[in-house]
Amino acid sequence: MTGPAYGLVCLTVGPEVRFRTVTLSRYRALAPAEREAKLLDLYSDNIARLRGAAAYCAARGIRLYRMSSSLFPMLDLVGDDTGAAVLDRLAGPLREAGAAFEAAGIRVLMHPEQFIVLNSERPEVRASSLHALQSHARVMDGLGLARNTWNLLLLHGGKGGRGAELQALIPDLPDAVRLRLGLENDERAYGPQDLLPVCEATGTPMVFDAHHHVVREQLPDQEDPSVREWVLTARRTWSPPEWQVVHLSNGIDGPQDRRHSHLITQLPSAYRDVPWIEVEAKGKEDAVAALMRADMQPKG
């Protein structure tokens, strides 16, 4: 094995890894019995497609996969347990899908939507955020994924200026969430220096994103010395350190462009010994394949 494990994020540019969905308005237009039938069909199909994602990654030597947090629409719908009941009916196939990843030695992570803000000033947002997170953790449990940060459930810091509130609530999260939880720096509210005290106090690993860091701090590029410093600092929050995950992306029109480029044109030297790298590029599998090919080339 050469180089790090590069991760495929959710989908492929091509048709190989795709999932179905349904809009909330369409779902609510259905009668209760029709809702159950709709979700049963959709969930069944997406579980089969998830097994296909495992096979796709295994065939290409991809050992890290970020599972979509939208596989089971309406599962986190407050006041409607239809999705949960349907997923219970599909417990066998769901467990088999998780076993397919395990058998192939593929690490599975999840990075839920930005609207999850555990430390919001609004109690209703905090409640809905926790409900959504518990739904995601339910999926990971159903897949048979261990309750530890090998199977990361990743969030951003949430509401800016409320790191103390985030730190205070993490110990009280349900085990299915807390034991998988990781935190990632972002471009606006939480730099790595803001997350570090939270991570250290709660035993939560930090996923460092160099692109976010460069944009937030207006640095010239990802070769800035602080990138390496934060890679090493973030590593100390991981137990074991060999499980460290970082995010990799480049801007389309340069280091300060928030938009992700199609392929990775700059792999920071600071990532040279990071074992697990999620590739956040528009080119998806094309970007991962290019990085893997580059690692196979003779060095020197």
Helices and strands as residue ranges (DSSP letters): E 5-9, H 24-28, H 32-59, E 64-67, H 82-89, H 91-103, E 107-110, H 123-142, G 149-151, E 153-156, H 163-169, G 170-172, H 175-178, E 181-184, H 192-202, E 206-209, H 210-217, H 225-235, G 241-243, E 245-248, G 269-271, E 276-279, H 285-296
